[in-house]
Amino acid sequence: MNINKQYANCITCLNRGVFPFFIENFRILIFILFLPFISFGQEDNSVNNDSLLIEDLSGPGSVSKQLQNDSRNLGKTKAWYFLDSLDQAKKRFTEKTGFTIGLDYNSQIMTATEAIDNNTGASGVFRVYGKWNFVGRGTPHEGGLVFKVEHRHRYTENALREYGPLDVGFGGFVQSVYNNQGWRTTNLYWRQTLGTNKVVMYGGFVDVTDWTDVYIMASPWQGFNNLVFATGSGAMGGGYPDGAMGFMASAWLSDKIYAVGSIVDSNADPTAFWKGFDTFFTKFETVKTLEVGFTPNGLSSVFFKNIHITLWQVDERAEAQAPSGWGILGSGVWSVGDKFLPFLRFGWAQDGQSFYEYSISAGFGYNVLGPNTLGLGLNYNKPNPSTFGGADLDPQFVSEIFFKWKATHHSEFTPSIQMIANPAFNPGTNFSTIFALRGRIFL
């Protein structure tokens, strides 16, 4: 069997959808970048962009949480006075109208020590995102529109989403969101609270990773790169649909226990999101999730002291010849002191196009609320035979370390290293190391 071709077919199914060569010295650059970052900032006070403290359980990559994180107040500096003044003007506009908007440009380059094709891959993403709370603003039944439009593009032969499997030979994504889809609509939905700020519903074109199995370092935009450390631990089926027609409801069942349920179109195409009306209501091939979690202090501790179990099920997709399946995900994070955040996560899947039959991760984050964050993760996974043409592939081992450095009020740089043992589709090597540098500029 041509394993590369088989994997390329799998990537196509899941997607559905120039740097000069200074990189010869890129490995040296990464290590130099790590050396100066020995001090960590203190926890900042964040600005809540909602007129009401809605107890929304969305994760760090969601529009609401991204806007909140971008607006953290680090104090004014003369060098960035214009942008600081713009921040204050945006804040005043939000207070008057309920409308908030942000934009950013993200780019990343990766280079591997061992590869089956290109050693280097690089991609970029431009995003515009925001929300408009204009119904019942400031009341327990607040509602509004949430949107995110992106342009995802590659700089090299393969975008970073394909770089892992096609170039490095890794059975999975070393970066899951940097693809080459061009313009796409990732979010366009209504968010509504019902009678109390403890019940929140989404309806429209949503992203299942915004609320499913999240923790504070799950976002591949600012946390870990590898899918094994993100939503679902790589063991969730259905292709992680975004820009997908669907519905979500979350509720606090008590002060310490919450539940989140959703149903989302598994035939979604975010580059032509309007087609989701037809595929959702006529084909009705969906991904369904149900999560129950515990946290000791409600919303204030949900990302820092949290234990949850998530069940998922995906329908068979006839045209794509994708089987049905189901699985279970689990996550536990429990902060120690003000800065240290260890985690333990797992996933198990029965078919459903999940990358892995099982995936187990452990690690920690340090200073996760500060401007500078260190993350370290270790993972053991077994590729799912039903996803990869029945091939019984050996388990893979993954480790990743990243350091997110907030260079200015409006820019971040994140050097990282991934070490992969037994890459499933690179039988010529037992070990490959990927050095990466991610940058983000935002307003």
C-alpha positions as CSV (number, residue, x, y, z in Angstrom):
1,M,0.0,0.0,0.0
2,N,1.2,3.5,-0.8
3,I,1.0,4.9,2.7
4,N,1.7,8.5,1.6
5,K,-1.1,8.4,-0.9
6,Q,-3.4,6.8,1.6
7,Y,-2.6,9.5,4.1
8,A,-3.0,12.3,1.5
9,N,-6.5,10.9,0.8
10,C,-7.3,11.1,4.5
11,I,-6.1,14.7,4.8
12,T,-8.4,15.6,1.9
13,C,-11.3,14.0,3.6
14,L,-10.7,15.8,6.9
15,N,-10.0,19.1,5.3
16,R,-13.0,19.1,3.0
17,G,-12.4,21.5,2.2
18,V,8.6,33.0,0.1
19,F,10.7,32.7,2.9
20,P,14.4,33.1,1.8
21,F,16.5,30.2,3.0
22,F,17.9,31.8,6.1
23,I,16.3,28.7,7.6
24,E,19.6,26.8,7.3
25,N,20.5,28.7,10.5
26,F,17.0,28.4,11.8
27,R,17.8,25.9,14.5
28,I,20.4,28.1,16.0
29,L,18.0,31.0,15.9
30,I,15.4,29.1,17.9
31,F,17.8,28.3,20.7
32,I,19.0,31.9,20.8
33,L,15.4,33.1,21.1
34,F,14.9,30.8,24.1
35,L,17.8,32.1,26.1
36,P,16.6,35.6,27.1
37,F,13.1,34.6,28.2
38,I,13.9,33.8,31.8
39,S,11.5,36.2,33.4
40,F,7.7,35.9,33.5
41,G,5.1,38.7,33.9
42,Q,2.6,38.8,36.6
43,E,-1.1,38.0,36.1
44,D,-2.8,40.9,34.3
45,N,-6.3,42.2,34.8
46,S,-8.5,41.4,31.8
47,V,-11.3,43.5,30.4
48,N,-14.6,41.7,29.8
49,N,-16.0,42.8,26.5
50,D,-19.6,41.7,27.4
51,S,-21.8,44.2,29.0
52,L,-22.8,41.4,31.4
53,L,-20.5,38.8,32.9
54,I,-22.0,35.9,30.9
55,E,-20.9,32.6,32.2
56,D,-19.9,31.3,28.7
57,L,-17.9,28.1,28.7
58,S,-16.2,28.8,25.4
59,G,-12.4,28.1,25.1
60,P,-9.4,30.3,24.6
61,G,-9.6,30.2,20.8
62,S,-13.2,31.4,20.7
63,V,-14.0,35.0,19.5
64,S,-15.2,36.1,23.0
65,K,-12.1,34.8,24.8
66,Q,-9.7,36.0,22.0
67,L,-11.1,39.6,22.3
68,Q,-10.9,39.4,26.1
69,N,-7.3,38.2,25.9
70,D,-6.3,40.9,23.4
71,S,-7.6,43.7,25.6
72,R,-5.6,42.9,28.7
73,N,-4.2,46.0,30.1
74,L,-0.4,46.1,30.5
75,G,-0.1,49.8,31.0
76,K,0.7,52.6,28.4
77,T,4.0,53.0,26.7
78,K,5.0,56.1,24.7
79,A,6.4,54.0,21.8
80,W,2.9,52.5,21.2
81,Y,0.8,55.5,22.3
82,F,-1.3,55.5,19.0
83,L,-2.2,51.8,19.4
84,D,-2.9,52.2,23.1
85,S,-5.2,55.2,22.3
86,L,-6.9,53.1,19.7
87,D,-7.5,50.4,22.4
88,Q,-9.2,53.0,24.6
89,A,-11.3,54.3,21.7
90,K,-12.4,50.7,20.9
91,K,-13.3,50.2,24.6
92,R,-15.5,53.3,24.7
93,F,-17.2,52.4,21.4
94,T,-18.0,48.9,22.8
95,E,-19.5,50.4,26.0
96,K,-21.8,52.6,23.9
97,T,-22.8,50.2,21.1
98,G,-22.0,46.7,22.3
99,F,-19.9,46.2,19.1
100,T,-16.4,44.8,19.4
101,I,-14.0,44.0,16.6
102,G,-10.4,42.7,16.4
103,L,-8.0,41.6,13.7
104,D,-4.7,39.9,13.5
105,Y,-2.1,38.4,11.2
106,N,-0.5,35.1,12.1
107,S,2.5,33.4,10.5
108,Q,4.6,30.4,11.3
109,I,7.6,28.6,9.9
110,M,8.7,25.0,10.8
111,T,11.8,23.0,9.9
112,A,12.4,19.3,10.6
113,T,15.7,17.5,11.1
114,E,14.3,14.4,9.3
115,A,11.7,14.5,6.6
116,I,10.4,12.4,3.7
117,D,10.0,15.4,1.4
118,N,10.4,19.1,2.3
119,N,12.2,19.9,5.5
120,T,10.5,23.3,5.8
121,G,6.9,24.5,5.8
122,A,5.4,27.9,6.4
123,S,1.9,29.5,6.3
124,G,0.0,32.6,7.3
125,V,-3.5,33.5,8.4
126,F,-5.3,36.9,8.4
127,R,-8.4,37.1,10.6
128,V,-11.1,39.6,11.4
129,Y,-13.3,38.7,14.3
130,G,-15.9,40.3,16.6
131,K,-19.3,40.4,18.2
132,W,-22.2,42.7,18.5
133,N,-24.4,42.4,21.6
134,F,-27.5,44.5,20.7
135,V,-30.4,42.6,22.2
136,G,-31.0,42.9,26.0
137,R,-27.6,44.3,26.5
138,G,-26.8,44.5,30.2
139,T,-29.6,42.1,31.1
140,P,-29.7,38.4,31.9
141,H,-31.1,37.7,28.4
142,E,-28.4,39.3,26.3
143,G,-28.1,38.3,22.7
144,G,-25.8,39.1,19.8
145,L,-24.0,38.2,16.6
146,V,-20.5,36.6,16.7
147,F,-18.4,36.5,13.5
148,K,-14.9,35.4,12.3
149,V,-13.6,35.7,8.7
150,E,-10.2,34.4,7.8
151,H,-7.8,34.1,4.9
152,R,-5.5,31.0,5.3
153,H,-2.6,30.7,2.9
154,R,0.7,28.9,2.4
155,Y,4.2,30.2,1.8
156,T,5.8,26.9,0.9
157,E,4.7,23.9,-1.2
158,N,2.6,22.5,1.6
159,A,0.8,24.5,4.2
160,L,1.6,23.6,7.8
161,R,-1.6,21.5,8.3
162,E,-0.3,19.2,5.5
163,Y,3.4,19.6,6.4
164,G,3.3,17.1,9.3
165,P,1.8,14.1,7.4
166,L,3.1,14.8,3.9
167,D,6.6,16.2,4.6
168,V,7.6,14.9,8.1
169,G,5.6,11.7,7.9
170,F,3.8,12.2,11.2
171,G,0.5,10.5,11.7
172,G,-1.4,13.7,12.6
173,F,-1.2,17.5,12.5
174,V,1.9,19.3,13.9
175,Q,-0.2,22.5,13.3
176,S,-3.9,22.1,12.7
177,V,-5.2,25.5,11.6
178,Y,-2.6,26.8,9.1
179,N,-4.0,25.4,5.9
180,N,-4.4,26.8,2.3
181,Q,-8.2,27.3,2.1
182,G,-8.1,31.0,1.2
183,W,-11.1,33.0,2.4
184,R,-13.4,31.2,4.8
185,T,-16.1,31.9,7.4
186,T,-15.3,30.2,10.6
187,N,-18.0,31.8,12.8
188,L,-21.3,33.4,12.0
189,Y,-23.8,32.7,14.7
190,W,-26.1,34.1,17.3
191,R,-25.2,33.8,21.0
192,Q,-28.1,34.1,23.5
193,T,-28.5,33.8,27.2
194,L,-31.8,32.5,28.5
195,G,-33.3,34.2,31.6
196,T,-30.1,33.9,33.5
197,N,-26.4,34.4,32.7
198,K,-25.8,30.7,33.5
199,V,-27.4,29.4,30.3
200,V,-25.9,30.2,27.0
201,M,-26.9,29.0,23.5
202,Y,-25.2,29.3,20.0
203,G,-27.0,28.8,16.7
204,G,-25.6,29.3,13.2
205,F,-22.2,28.6,11.7
206,V,-20.0,27.5,14.6
207,D,-16.7,25.9,15.4
208,V,-17.0,22.7,17.5
209,T,-13.5,23.3,19.0
210,D,-14.8,26.5,20.7
211,W,-16.5,24.6,23.5
212,T,-15.5,20.9,23.3
213,D,-12.9,19.4,25.6
214,V,-11.1,22.8,26.0
215,Y,-8.5,23.9,28.4
216,I,-6.4,27.1,28.6
217,M,-3.5,25.9,26.3
218,A,-5.7,24.2,23.7
219,S,-5.6,27.0,21.1
220,P,-3.1,26.3,18.3
221,W,-3.0,30.1,17.7
222,Q,-1.4,30.8,21.1
223,G,-0.8,27.5,22.9
224,F,0.5,24.1,21.8
225,N,0.8,23.5,18.0
226,N,0.3,19.8,17.8
227,L,-3.2,18.4,17.6
228,V,-2.5,15.9,20.3
229,F,-2.5,18.7,22.9
230,A,-5.6,20.5,21.5
231,T,-9.3,19.8,21.5
232,G,-10.0,16.1,21.5
233,S,-6.4,15.0,21.8
234,G,-6.5,13.9,18.2
235,A,-9.0,11.2,19.2
236,M,-12.2,13.0,18.2
237,G,-14.0,12.1,14.9
238,G,-15.8,14.0,12.3
239,G,-13.0,16.2,11.1
240,Y,-13.3,18.9,13.8
241,P,-15.8,20.9,11.7
242,D,-15.8,24.6,11.8
243,G,-17.8,27.1,9.8
244,A,-20.4,24.4,10.3
245,M,-24.2,24.8,10.7
246,G,-25.0,23.7,14.2
247,F,-26.3,24.4,17.7
248,M,-24.7,24.4,21.2
249,A,-26.2,24.9,24.6
250,S,-24.2,25.2,27.9
251,A,-25.6,25.4,31.4
252,W,-24.3,25.6,35.0
253,L,-26.2,22.8,36.8
254,S,-24.9,24.0,40.1
255,D,-22.1,26.4,41.3
256,K,-19.6,23.7,40.6
257,I,-21.0,21.4,37.8
258,Y,-21.7,22.4,34.2
259,A,-22.9,20.6,31.0
260,V,-22.4,21.4,27.3
261,G,-24.2,19.7,24.4
262,S,-24.0,20.3,20.7
263,I,-25.0,19.0,17.2
264,V,-23.0,20.2,14.2
265,D,-23.0,19.5,10.5
266,S,-20.1,17.1,9.6
267,N,-20.3,18.0,5.9
268,A,-19.3,21.7,6.5
269,D,-17.3,23.7,4.0
270,P,-16.2,27.0,5.6
271,T,-15.2,28.4,2.2
272,A,-18.8,28.2,1.1
273,F,-20.6,28.2,4.5
274,W,-24.0,29.0,3.1
275,K,-24.2,25.5,1.7
276,G,-24.5,24.3,5.3
277,F,-28.2,25.1,5.3
278,D,-28.7,22.4,2.7
279,T,-26.2,19.7,4.0
280,F,-27.4,20.1,7.6
281,F,-31.1,19.9,7.0
282,T,-31.2,17.5,4.1
283,K,-28.3,15.0,4.7
284,F,-28.3,15.5,8.5
285,E,-24.9,13.8,8.9
286,T,-23.7,15.3,12.2
287,V,-21.2,15.3,15.0
288,K,-22.8,15.3,18.4
289,T,-21.0,16.1,21.7
290,L,-22.0,16.0,25.4
291,E,-19.7,17.1,28.2
292,V,-20.0,17.3,31.9
293,G,-17.5,19.0,34.1
294,F,-16.6,19.9,37.6
295,T,-14.8,23.1,38.8
296,P,-14.7,24.3,42.5
297,N,-15.3,28.0,41.9
298,G,-17.6,28.3,38.9
299,L,-16.5,30.4,35.9
300,S,-13.5,31.9,37.7
301,S,-11.8,28.5,38.0
302,V,-13.2,26.7,35.0
303,F,-9.8,26.8,33.1
304,F,-7.6,26.4,36.1
305,K,-9.2,23.7,38.2
306,N,-11.3,21.5,36.0
307,I,-12.2,17.8,35.5
308,H,-14.5,16.9,32.6
309,I,-15.6,13.9,30.5
310,T,-16.8,14.4,26.9
311,L,-18.7,11.9,24.8
312,W,-18.9,12.3,21.0
313,Q,-20.6,10.5,18.2
314,V,-20.4,11.1,14.4
315,D,-22.8,9.7,11.7
316,E,-21.7,7.9,8.6
317,R,-21.1,10.2,5.7
318,A,-22.2,8.3,2.6
319,E,-20.7,10.4,-0.2
320,A,-17.3,10.7,1.6
321,Q,-17.3,7.0,2.5
322,A,-16.6,8.0,6.1
323,P,-17.8,5.5,8.7
324,S,-19.8,6.4,11.8
325,G,-18.1,6.3,15.2
326,W,-18.0,7.4,18.8
327,G,-15.5,8.0,21.6
328,I,-14.8,9.4,25.0
329,L,-12.5,12.3,26.0
330,G,-11.2,13.2,29.4
331,S,-9.3,16.1,30.9
332,G,-8.0,17.2,34.2
333,V,-6.2,20.4,35.0
334,W,-5.5,21.7,38.6
335,S,-3.5,24.8,39.3
336,V,-0.8,24.7,42.0
337,G,-0.2,28.2,43.4
338,D,-0.7,31.2,41.1
339,K,1.3,30.1,38.1
340,F,1.9,26.3,37.8
341,L,-0.9,24.4,35.9
342,P,-0.3,20.6,35.3
343,F,-2.7,18.7,33.1
344,L,-3.6,15.1,32.2
345,R,-5.7,14.4,29.1
346,F,-6.8,11.3,27.2
347,G,-9.0,10.2,24.3
348,W,-10.3,6.9,23.0
349,A,-12.2,6.4,19.7
350,Q,-14.1,3.7,17.8
351,D,-13.8,4.6,14.1
352,G,-15.5,7.9,13.1
353,Q,-12.4,9.2,11.2
354,S,-10.5,10.0,14.3
355,F,-6.7,10.3,13.9
356,Y,-6.0,8.1,16.9
357,E,-7.5,5.0,18.5
358,Y,-6.2,6.3,21.8
359,S,-4.1,9.3,22.8
360,I,-2.8,10.2,26.3
361,S,-1.1,13.5,27.2
362,A,0.5,15.0,30.3
363,G,2.3,18.2,30.9
364,F,2.1,21.7,32.4
365,G,1.8,25.4,31.7
366,Y,3.6,28.1,33.7
367,N,2.2,31.6,34.0
368,V,-0.7,30.9,31.7
369,L,-2.4,34.3,32.5
370,G,0.8,36.4,32.2
371,P,2.1,38.0,29.0
372,N,4.7,35.2,28.8
373,T,3.7,31.6,29.0
374,L,5.8,28.4,29.0
375,G,4.2,25.1,28.0
376,L,5.5,21.5,28.1
377,G,3.6,18.4,26.9
378,L,4.2,14.7,26.4
379,N,1.9,12.4,24.4
380,Y,1.6,8.7,23.5
381,N,-0.9,7.8,20.6
382,K,-1.9,4.9,18.4
383,P,-3.1,5.8,14.9
384,N,-6.6,4.6,14.2
385,P,-6.5,1.7,11.6
386,S,-10.0,2.4,10.3
387,T,-8.9,6.0,9.3
388,F,-5.7,4.9,7.5
389,G,-6.9,2.1,5.2
390,G,-6.7,-0.6,7.8
391,A,-3.0,-0.3,8.4
392,D,-1.9,-1.4,11.8
393,L,0.6,1.5,12.5
394,D,3.0,1.6,15.4
395,P,2.3,4.0,18.3
396,Q,3.9,7.5,18.1
397,F,5.5,9.5,20.9
398,V,5.3,13.3,20.8
399,S,6.7,16.0,23.1
400,E,6.4,19.8,22.6
401,I,7.7,22.8,24.4
402,F,6.7,26.4,23.6
403,F,7.3,29.8,25.0
404,K,4.8,32.6,24.1
405,W,6.5,35.9,24.5
406,K,4.4,39.1,24.3
407,A,6.9,41.4,22.8
408,T,4.7,44.5,22.7
409,H,1.0,45.3,23.6
410,H,0.1,44.2,20.1
411,S,2.6,41.4,19.1
412,E,3.5,37.9,20.2
413,F,6.3,35.5,19.2
414,T,6.3,31.8,20.1
415,P,9.4,29.7,19.5
416,S,8.7,26.0,20.0
417,I,10.2,22.5,19.6
418,Q,8.4,19.3,18.8
419,M,10.1,15.9,19.1
420,I,8.4,13.0,17.4
421,A,9.5,9.4,17.9
422,N,8.4,6.7,15.5
423,P,6.6,8.9,13.0
424,A,4.0,6.6,11.4
425,F,4.6,7.5,7.8
426,N,8.4,7.9,7.8
427,P,9.8,4.4,8.2
428,G,13.3,5.7,7.3
429,T,13.8,7.4,10.7
430,N,13.0,6.7,14.3
431,F,13.1,10.3,15.4
432,S,12.5,13.8,14.0
433,T,12.7,17.2,15.7
434,I,10.7,20.2,14.4
435,F,11.8,23.7,15.3
436,A,9.2,26.4,14.8
437,L,8.6,30.1,15.2
438,R,5.1,31.6,15.3
439,G,4.3,35.3,15.2
440,R,1.1,37.2,15.7
441,I,0.3,40.9,15.3
442,F,-3.1,42.1,16.5
443,L,-5.2,45.2,16.9
